[in-house]
């Protein structure tokens, strides 16, 4: 299944590029080029969408858990 999402790219003062999206909450990607940033954003979007469709196991079943978090600085 394919899904189209809108991604905003901005150039940071350090020369890197930052991608965010209003379509997928939590999507943030950074790269050295626009192409690299888009590739990273595509991977992040895929993982976030997979997590949205997968219920979390009951807490007592957690031995190790890897989840994305977004923090503002």
ChimeraX commands (.cxc) that place a marker at each C-alpha (Angstrom):
marker #1 position 0.00,0.00,0.00 radius 0.5
marker #1 position 1.27,3.47,-0.84 radius 0.5
marker #1 position 0.51,6.64,1.05 radius 0.5
marker #1 position 1.43,10.16,0.04 radius 0.5
marker #1 position 2.53,12.53,2.79 radius 0.5
marker #1 position 3.63,16.14,2.58 radius 0.5
marker #1 position 7.08,16.93,3.91 radius 0.5
marker #1 position 8.49,20.39,4.63 radius 0.5
marker #1 position 12.23,20.83,4.09 radius 0.5
marker #1 position 14.13,23.75,5.56 radius 0.5
marker #1 position 17.81,24.57,5.43 radius 0.5
marker #1 position 19.32,25.04,8.86 radius 0.5
marker #1 position 21.97,27.69,9.63 radius 0.5
marker #1 position 24.54,24.89,10.06 radius 0.5
marker #1 position 24.01,23.90,6.40 radius 0.5
marker #1 position 21.99,20.74,7.16 radius 0.5
marker #1 position 18.41,20.14,6.02 radius 0.5
marker #1 position 15.47,19.39,8.31 radius 0.5
marker #1 position 12.30,17.58,7.25 radius 0.5
marker #1 position 9.03,17.68,9.19 radius 0.5
marker #1 position 5.46,16.78,8.31 radius 0.5
marker #1 position 2.04,17.90,9.44 radius 0.5
marker #1 position 0.66,14.63,8.03 radius 0.5
marker #1 position 2.55,12.32,10.43 radius 0.5
marker #1 position 2.99,13.47,14.00 radius 0.5
marker #1 position 6.58,13.03,15.19 radius 0.5
marker #1 position 8.23,12.91,11.78 radius 0.5
marker #1 position 11.57,14.70,12.00 radius 0.5
marker #1 position 14.54,13.91,9.78 radius 0.5
marker #1 position 17.86,15.63,9.21 radius 0.5
marker #1 position 20.45,15.15,6.50 radius 0.5
marker #1 position 23.37,16.72,4.68 radius 0.5
marker #1 position 21.48,16.98,1.37 radius 0.5
marker #1 position 17.84,17.29,0.39 radius 0.5
marker #1 position 17.95,13.79,-1.13 radius 0.5
marker #1 position 19.47,12.26,1.99 radius 0.5
marker #1 position 16.94,14.08,4.18 radius 0.5
marker #1 position 14.03,12.79,2.09 radius 0.5
marker #1 position 15.35,9.22,2.25 radius 0.5
marker #1 position 15.64,9.42,6.03 radius 0.5
marker #1 position 12.17,11.01,6.28 radius 0.5
marker #1 position 10.72,8.16,4.19 radius 0.5
marker #1 position 12.23,5.57,6.57 radius 0.5
marker #1 position 11.04,7.45,9.66 radius 0.5
marker #1 position 7.52,7.84,8.21 radius 0.5
marker #1 position 7.33,4.12,7.45 radius 0.5
marker #1 position 8.35,3.20,11.01 radius 0.5
marker #1 position 5.94,5.71,12.58 radius 0.5
marker #1 position 3.05,4.40,10.47 radius 0.5
marker #1 position 3.93,0.81,11.41 radius 0.5
marker #1 position 3.90,1.76,15.09 radius 0.5
marker #1 position 0.52,3.49,14.75 radius 0.5
marker #1 position -1.00,0.27,13.39 radius 0.5
marker #1 position 0.58,-2.02,15.97 radius 0.5
marker #1 position -0.87,-2.15,19.49 radius 0.5
marker #1 position 1.67,-2.14,22.30 radius 0.5
marker #1 position 1.95,-5.35,24.36 radius 0.5
marker #1 position 0.84,-5.31,28.00 radius 0.5
marker #1 position 3.41,-3.60,30.22 radius 0.5
marker #1 position 4.33,-6.81,32.08 radius 0.5
marker #1 position 5.55,-8.32,28.79 radius 0.5
marker #1 position 8.21,-5.61,28.25 radius 0.5
marker #1 position 11.73,-6.93,28.49 radius 0.5
marker #1 position 13.16,-4.44,26.07 radius 0.5
marker #1 position 11.24,-1.77,24.19 radius 0.5
marker #1 position 12.41,0.57,21.48 radius 0.5
marker #1 position 10.10,3.47,20.65 radius 0.5
marker #1 position 10.68,6.81,18.96 radius 0.5
marker #1 position 10.35,9.93,21.07 radius 0.5
marker #1 position 10.47,13.55,20.01 radius 0.5
marker #1 position 11.95,16.19,22.27 radius 0.5
marker #1 position 12.11,19.92,21.76 radius 0.5
marker #1 position 15.24,21.80,22.67 radius 0.5
marker link #1:1,2 radius 0.2
marker link #1:2,3 radius 0.2
marker link #1:3,4 radius 0.2
marker link #1:4,5 radius 0.2
marker link #1:5,6 radius 0.2
marker link #1:6,7 radius 0.2
marker link #1:7,8 radius 0.2
marker link #1:8,9 radius 0.2
marker link #1:9,10 radius 0.2
marker link #1:10,11 radius 0.2
marker link #1:11,12 radius 0.2
marker link #1:12,13 radius 0.2
marker link #1:13,14 radius 0.2
marker link #1:14,15 radius 0.2
marker link #1:15,16 radius 0.2
marker link #1:16,17 radius 0.2
marker link #1:17,18 radius 0.2
marker link #1:18,19 radius 0.2
marker link #1:19,20 radius 0.2
marker link #1:20,21 radius 0.2
marker link #1:21,22 radius 0.2
marker link #1:22,23 radius 0.2
marker link #1:23,24 radius 0.2
marker link #1:24,25 radius 0.2
marker link #1:25,26 radius 0.2
marker link #1:26,27 radius 0.2
marker link #1:27,28 radius 0.2
marker link #1:28,29 radius 0.2
marker link #1:29,30 radius 0.2
marker link #1:30,31 radius 0.2
marker link #1:31,32 radius 0.2
marker link #1:32,33 radius 0.2
marker link #1:33,34 radius 0.2
marker link #1:34,35 radius 0.2
marker link #1:35,36 radius 0.2
marker link #1:36,37 radius 0.2
marker link #1:37,38 radius 0.2
marker link #1:38,39 radius 0.2
marker link #1:39,40 radius 0.2
marker link #1:40,41 radius 0.2
marker link #1:41,42 radius 0.2
marker link #1:42,43 radius 0.2
marker link #1:43,44 radius 0.2
marker link #1:44,45 radius 0.2
marker link #1:45,46 radius 0.2
marker link #1:46,47 radius 0.2
marker link #1:47,48 radius 0.2
marker link #1:48,49 radius 0.2
marker link #1:49,50 radius 0.2
marker link #1:50,51 radius 0.2
marker link #1:51,52 radius 0.2
marker link #1:52,53 radius 0.2
marker link #1:53,54 radius 0.2
marker link #1:54,55 radius 0.2
marker link #1:55,56 radius 0.2
marker link #1:56,57 radius 0.2
marker link #1:57,58 radius 0.2
marker link #1:58,59 radius 0.2
marker link #1:59,60 radius 0.2
marker link #1:60,61 radius 0.2
marker link #1:61,62 radius 0.2
marker link #1:62,63 radius 0.2
marker link #1:63,64 radius 0.2
marker link #1:64,65 radius 0.2
marker link #1:65,66 radius 0.2
marker link #1:66,67 radius 0.2
marker link #1:67,68 radius 0.2
marker link #1:68,69 radius 0.2
marker link #1:69,70 radius 0.2
marker link #1:70,71 radius 0.2
marker link #1:71,72 radius 0.2
marker link #1:72,73 radius 0.2
view
